[in-house]
Amino acid sequence: MTVRREAFLDQVKERGEYDTLPEAERAARVVLALLGAHLVGQVRAQLAARLPEGFALILLNPLQSAEPLSPERFVRATAAWIEGATEQTAAWDVSAVLSTVADAVGDDLLKEVLLQLPAGYDLLFGRPQPT
């Protein structure tokens, strides 16, 4: 089931402790564009199908990445794309967006997503996996 745009952004806004919805939307757009570069095939399509349409399109038309980014490099890339962000604020942005995504997609699909990502992304999604 697809999450409504307003509900998705409200959740990101609350988790990121943003003052405004446009701040939450900016974080969601950047994080999902970077995430989309790391996912392929059915997993990316299934994830997109569970997100609000505008965010699904961002995920399906991602920023380009030459190689999979480690979680640390993913946070640094997020910081580079958000004006005025630091690595600390970008980590907060990533956590707010990806934990909201994790809630929207459920455990089964999240496991499939994590299989396509380098080790350590489970923490960015707020879902530590047993090692």
Buried (B, 14 or more C-beta within 10 A) or exposed (E): EEBEBEEBBBBBBEBBEBEEBEBBBBBBBBBBBBBBBBBEEEBBEBBBBBBBEEBBEBBBEBBEBEEBBBBEBBBBBBBEBBEEBEEEBBBBBBBBBBBBBBBBBEEEBBBBBBEBBBEBBBEBBBBEEEE
